[in-house]
Amino acid sequence: MHGGAQQPQRIIGFWLTQKGDAKVEFYRDADRTGGFLGRLAWLRQPNDDRGRPALDENNPAPALRRQPILGLVIIHAAYTGQGSWKGTVYDPDNGKTYSCYISLADPDTMKLRGYLGFSLFGRTETWKRVKGNF
């Protein structure tokens, strides 16, 4: 593929998670050259049992446990070349942050591997690009 300058940008857009319960928007990190952020842009269940916005109750920082999960930045990544990105992914379900490696199998299929310590001990998810309105 030509147009190497466009490679880092290919991650930008909306992606449906493997479970189909969330959509993550990737965009440039204005504070970091070469950095990208992923925020929870849509949740199948954005509210708790009482109809209030679901909160980041499992966050290890007590001061952050009252922030809504919807809109939360969960991925920080930098382009590493060769069509891949590396960074961290935060899981609000358990309050843990994992190292992550992201690659695109094709323009509309993302492979995101989250792991602690060594990449060998982790889990890979396949996310699909969302086209049009959601």
N, C-alpha and C positions, 0 to 999 in steps of 0.2 A: 504494500500500500504506500503510495506516495503522499506528500504533504505532511512530513514529520512534525511540523510546527502545530498541526491540528491534533496530533495524538493525545496530548494531555486533556484536551477539551472534550474528548469523546465520552467521558464519564458524566458530563453535565446533562441534566434532565431528571425525569421522574422514573423511579424503578419500583416495581411491585415485588415485595418479598416472597420468598418461596412458599410460605404458608398462605399468602394472599391476604393477610390481615393488616398490612401497613404498606404505605407508599413513602419512599424516601426521595427527597429532592437533593441532588448533588449540584453544587455551585462553587464558584471560585471563592477562596478565603481572601478577603480584602486585606487582611493583616499579614498574610504570609505569601511570599512569591512562590509560585509552584504548588501552593496548597489548595486543597478542596475540602469542603464540608458537606456532610449529609444530614439533613434534618427530617424529622418525622412530619410529613406534609399531610398525611391522611391516615386515619386509623379506623378499622371496621367498628371498633368499640371505643370511642373517645371518652365515654363517660363511665363512671363507676355505677354500682348497684343503686345508688340514690339519685342518679341522673346528673351528678356533678362531674366536671372534668376530672378524668383519671390523673392522679398525681404521681410524681416520681418518688413514691414512698420508700423504695429500697435503696435510695441513693446513700452511699457511705457518708456523705456530708449532710449532717442534720439540717443545716440552713437551706439545702436545696430540695428537701423532701416535699415541700409545698408547691413546687413548680409543676405546671401541667406537662404531661408527657407529649401531647400534641404540640408540635413546633420545636421540640427538643432537638438540639444538635447531638447526634449520636456517633457520627463518624468524622474523624480528622485524618486526612490522608494527603500524601505528597506523591507526585508523579516520579517514578523511578526509572523511566525509560522502558523501551521494549513493550509498550502497551500495558504497563502494570503500575499499580499504586500500592503504597504501604503506609500503614498508620495504626490507628486504634478504633475500635468499635465498642460502644457502651450498650449494655443490655439492661434496659429499665426493669425487665422482669425479675432480675436477681441483683441489680445494682453493681454488677462487675464490669470492668473494662478489660477488653482483650486486645492483643495485637491482632492486626489483620493484614491480609494480602488480597488485593483486588485485581482481577484481570477480566478482559472482555473476550469471550469465546467467539462472539461475532458482534456487530454493532448493537444488537438488541438483547444480548444475553450476557449477564455479568456473573462471574464466579467470585464469591466473597468467602474467604477462609478466615475464621476467627480462631485464635489459639492462645493458650497461656504457655509461656516458656518456649518450647520448640514447636514448629509448624506441624511436625509429625503428630502431635497430640492436639488435635483440633477438629473442627467441623466445617465443611464447605456447604454453602447454600448457593442455589442458582436463582438469580433475580432476573425479571424480564422488564425491558423498557416499556414504559407507558406512553402510548401515542395519543395525541389529541387531548380532549378534555377528560377529566376524571371527576 
